[in-house]
Amino acid sequence: MRIVKALTGLLAALAVAGPAWAEFPDKPIRIMAPYAPGGNIDVTARIIADKLKDVLGVTVLVENKAGASGMIGSDVVARSAPDGYNLLVSANSLVAVPAIYGNAPYDWKTAFQPISHIQAVPGVVMVHPSSPIKTLKDFIAAGQDGKFAIADSGIGTTNHIIIALMSDATNTRYTLIHYKGSGAASIDVIAGQVPAQVDQVNAAIGHIKGGKLRAIAVTSDKRMAELPDVPTFKESGVPGLENFTYSTYTGLFGPAKMPADVLKKLNDAMVKTLTDPATVKRFADLTADAKPSTPAELAAMLDKEDKLVVPLIKKAGIKAE
């Protein structure tokens, strides 16, 4: 009889515990944006947080923790409990940055669980409005002696990778000035402290349309409706750039070893978020193409990025300063 009562009590406790776990989430969720405010990652995190809170029914907070080209904030998530309450928005630079630093505190292949792709956006080469550089040919010509300075959002970021890919294709060299986010980089270019910048279009579109920065080329396959007068790299007529395209894509990640049911609930929430017309429009207004994916599809995208950029990093000898 005692055994029966004990088993009955245990089953009752499990019955209570089961639904409690199934109630995920039941407290605020934190999304880490591991760069300074104002850039692509920060903007992306805040847009999805606004909708996720409605879909999941809990507060979704965005935290910025810049440093080491995103590794400091990313490591916070990698070390977090895999319970779905600590998430990360990162770009494809998640692959490049550890290869450049060589001493990353985590292995991106095993430290994170991909949840869903978020959005993709091309890059844009910009100069100060007073610059004599008018075309991408001019820009390439300025990179013959390595003295021309370009601002980017940090070592190993996709903005940096665009410069590296462009330099490799055209045999040019530049002085790169790495910031802790594209917002800070834009401030100095607008102020005339640095002559040029490579950024994502969605982070820079306001400055371009406001006349604070002049766009000279985009890395998209075709001209963008939002910037119809800005040619693509492919249109530049520069040898080596005839087929050049590159996009920064962002994804939502959690720590590795997340429970399958939590992962599914988060992926389902992202599908609802990224098919919501209002959210899609917010990204479209920023020239970004929002589209969800399965966790496996996002993992495959990162694997492709790994095969593209890591050999380039080794060939160019790109290292953290």
C-alpha positions in Angstrom: 0.0 0.0 0.0 2.8 2.4 0.9 4.4 1.7 -2.5 1.2 2.4 -4.3 0.7 5.7 -2.4 4.4 6.7 -3.2 3.9 5.9 -6.9 0.6 7.8 -6.9 2.3 10.8 -5.4 5.2 10.6 -7.9 2.8 10.4 -10.8 0.9 13.4 -9.5 4.1 15.4 -9.2 5.1 14.5 -12.7 1.7 15.5 -14.0 2.2 18.9 -12.4 5.8 19.2 -13.7 4.9 18.2 -17.3 2.5 21.0 -18.0 4.8 23.5 -16.3 7.6 22.7 -18.7 5.2 22.7 -21.6 4.2 26.3 -20.7 7.4 27.7 -22.1 7.9 30.6 -22.1 6.7 31.8 -18.7 9.2 34.6 -18.1 11.0 37.3 -20.1 13.3 36.2 -23.0 16.5 38.1 -23.6 17.9 38.5 -27.1 21.6 39.4 -27.3 22.6 41.8 -30.0 26.4 41.5 -29.7 27.2 44.9 -31.3 26.7 48.5 -30.5 23.2 50.1 -31.0 22.3 51.4 -34.5 23.6 48.7 -36.8 22.1 45.8 -38.7 22.1 43.3 -35.9 20.7 45.7 -33.3 17.9 46.9 -35.7 17.1 43.3 -36.6 16.9 42.1 -33.0 14.5 44.9 -32.1 12.2 44.3 -35.0 11.8 40.6 -34.2 11.6 41.3 -30.4 8.6 43.6 -31.0 6.6 40.8 -32.7 7.9 37.8 -30.7 6.5 39.3 -27.5 3.0 39.1 -29.0 3.5 35.7 -30.5 5.0 34.2 -27.3 3.1 36.2 -24.8 6.1 37.3 -22.7 8.4 40.3 -22.6 11.3 40.0 -25.1 14.2 42.2 -24.2 17.2 43.2 -26.4 20.6 43.6 -24.8 23.6 45.1 -26.5 27.1 43.9 -25.5 29.7 45.0 -28.0 33.3 43.9 -28.3 35.6 41.5 -30.1 33.5 41.7 -33.2 30.5 40.2 -31.5 32.3 37.4 -29.6 31.8 38.9 -26.2 28.0 39.0 -26.4 27.8 35.7 -28.3 29.8 34.0 -25.6 27.3 35.1 -23.0 24.6 33.2 -24.9 26.9 30.2 -25.5 27.4 29.9 -21.8 23.7 30.3 -20.9 21.4 27.6 -19.9 19.9 26.0 -23.0 16.3 26.7 -21.8 15.2 29.1 -24.6 15.4 32.3 -22.5 18.7 33.5 -23.7 19.0 33.9 -27.5 21.3 35.5 -30.0 20.9 37.4 -33.2 24.0 37.0 -35.3 25.0 37.4 -38.9 27.0 35.1 -41.1 30.1 36.8 -39.5 29.5 34.2 -36.8 31.7 32.0 -39.0 34.4 34.4 -39.9 35.2 36.1 -36.6 36.5 33.0 -34.8 38.7 32.2 -37.8 40.2 35.7 -37.6 40.7 35.8 -33.9 42.0 32.2 -33.6 41.2 32.1 -29.9 37.4 32.3 -29.8 35.9 31.3 -26.5 33.6 28.9 -28.3 33.3 26.7 -31.4 30.4 28.2 -33.3 29.6 24.7 -34.8 29.0 23.2 -31.4 28.2 26.2 -29.1 25.0 27.3 -30.8 21.7 25.9 -31.9 20.4 27.5 -35.1 16.7 28.4 -34.8 15.7 30.4 -37.9 17.0 32.6 -40.6 15.7 36.2 -40.2 16.6 38.5 -43.1 19.2 39.1 -45.8 20.4 42.4 -47.1 23.2 43.4 -49.5 26.1 45.6 -48.7 26.8 49.1 -49.9 30.0 51.1 -50.5 29.6 54.7 -49.4 31.7 57.8 -49.2 31.3 61.3 -47.7 29.2 63.5 -50.0 32.1 65.8 -50.6 34.3 62.9 -51.8 35.8 63.1 -55.3 35.1 59.3 -55.6 32.0 58.9 -57.8 32.1 55.3 -59.0 33.3 51.9 -57.9 36.1 52.2 -60.5 37.3 55.4 -58.6 37.0 53.5 -55.4 39.1 50.6 -56.7 41.7 53.0 -58.1 42.0 54.6 -54.7 43.0 51.2 -53.3 46.3 50.8 -55.1 48.7 51.9 -52.3 46.9 50.8 -49.2 46.5 54.3 -47.8 42.8 54.9 -48.6 40.8 54.3 -45.4 37.5 52.4 -45.1 35.4 52.1 -41.9 33.6 48.9 -41.1 31.6 47.5 -38.1 34.4 45.3 -36.8 37.0 42.7 -37.6 35.4 39.7 -39.2 32.0 41.3 -39.7 30.3 40.8 -43.1 31.2 44.4 -43.9 34.8 43.5 -43.4 34.4 40.3 -45.5 32.9 42.4 -48.4 36.1 44.5 -48.4 38.3 41.4 -48.2 36.4 39.7 -51.1 36.5 42.9 -53.2 40.3 43.4 -52.4 41.0 39.8 -53.3 39.1 40.0 -56.6 40.7 43.3 -57.7 44.2 43.0 -56.1 43.7 46.2 -54.1 44.6 47.2 -50.5 43.0 49.6 -48.1 43.6 50.9 -44.6 40.7 49.3 -42.6 39.3 51.0 -39.5 37.3 48.6 -37.4 34.5 49.9 -35.1 32.3 48.3 -32.6 29.3 48.5 -34.8 28.3 50.3 -38.0 26.6 53.1 -36.2 29.8 54.4 -34.7 31.5 54.0 -38.1 28.9 56.0 -39.9 29.2 58.9 -37.4 32.9 59.3 -38.2 32.4 59.0 -42.0 29.6 61.6 -41.8 31.9 63.8 -39.8 34.6 63.5 -42.4 37.0 61.7 -40.1 37.1 58.6 -42.4 36.5 58.9 -46.2 34.5 55.7 -46.8 32.5 53.0 -45.3 31.1 49.6 -46.2 27.8 48.7 -44.4 24.6 46.8 -44.9 22.0 48.8 -46.9 19.3 48.5 -44.2 21.6 50.1 -41.6 22.7 52.8 -43.9 19.6 53.7 -45.9 18.6 56.6 -43.7 22.0 58.3 -44.0 22.0 57.7 -47.8 18.5 59.1 -48.3 19.2 61.9 -45.9 22.2 63.0 -48.0 24.7 62.4 -45.2 26.5 59.6 -47.1 26.7 58.9 -50.8 26.3 55.3 -52.0 28.4 54.3 -55.0 27.7 50.6 -55.4 25.6 47.8 -53.9 26.5 44.1 -53.7 23.1 42.8 -54.7 22.5 40.9 -57.9 20.3 43.6 -59.4 19.7 47.3 -58.6 17.6 47.9 -55.6 14.2 49.6 -55.9 15.0 51.8 -52.9 18.3 52.9 -54.5 17.5 52.8 -58.2 20.4 55.2 -59.1 23.1 53.1 -57.3 24.7 50.5 -59.6 25.7 47.0 -58.6 29.2 45.7 -58.3 28.5 43.6 -61.4 27.7 46.8 -63.4 30.9 48.5 -62.4 33.0 47.3 -65.3 35.8 46.5 -62.9 37.7 43.3 -63.9 37.1 40.6 -61.2 33.7 42.0 -60.1 31.7 40.8 -63.0 29.8 38.3 -60.9 30.3 39.8 -57.4 27.3 39.4 -55.1 27.2 39.1 -51.4 24.5 39.4 -48.7 24.6 39.7 -45.0 22.0 37.4 -43.5 21.0 37.2 -39.9 19.7 34.4 -37.9 18.3 33.6 -34.4 20.3 31.2 -32.3 20.2 29.7 -28.8 22.8 27.7 -26.8 23.5 24.2 -27.9 21.5 21.3 -26.5 18.1 23.1 -26.3 15.2 20.7 -25.7 13.5 19.8 -28.9 10.1 21.1 -27.8 11.6 24.5 -26.9 13.4 24.7 -30.2 10.2 23.9 -32.1 8.2 26.5 -30.2 10.8 29.1 -31.0 11.0 28.2 -34.6 7.2 28.2 -34.9 7.2 31.6 -33.3 9.8 32.9 -35.8 7.7 31.6 -38.7 4.8 33.6 -37.4 6.9 36.6 -36.8 8.6 36.6 -40.2 5.4 36.0 -42.2 3.5 38.8 -40.3 2.8 41.4 -43.0 3.7 44.3 -40.6 7.1 42.7 -39.8 7.9 41.9 -43.4 7.1 45.5 -44.3 9.4 46.9 -41.6 12.2 44.9 -43.0 11.3 45.7 -46.6 11.3 49.4 -45.7 14.9 48.9 -44.6 15.7 47.0 -47.9 15.9 43.6 -46.1 14.2 40.5 -47.3 12.7 38.7 -44.3 12.2 35.0 -44.5 12.1 32.2 -41.9 13.8 28.9 -42.2 14.2 25.6 -40.5 17.1 25.1 -38.1 18.7 22.7 -40.5 18.4 25.2 -43.4 20.2 27.9 -41.3 22.9 25.5 -40.3 23.4 24.7 -44.0 23.8 28.4 -44.9 26.5 28.7 -42.2 28.3 25.7 -43.6 28.3 27.3 -47.1 29.7 30.5 -45.6 32.4 28.6 -43.8 33.6 27.1 -47.1 33.6 30.6 -48.8 35.2 32.9 -46.2 37.5 30.8 -44.1 39.9 30.0 -47.0 39.9 33.7 -47.9 40.8 34.7 -44.3 43.7 32.2 -44.4 44.8 33.3 -47.9 44.7 37.0 -47.0 46.3 36.5 -43.6 43.5 38.4 -41.9 44.1 38.5 -38.1 42.7 40.4 -35.2 44.7 43.5 -34.4 
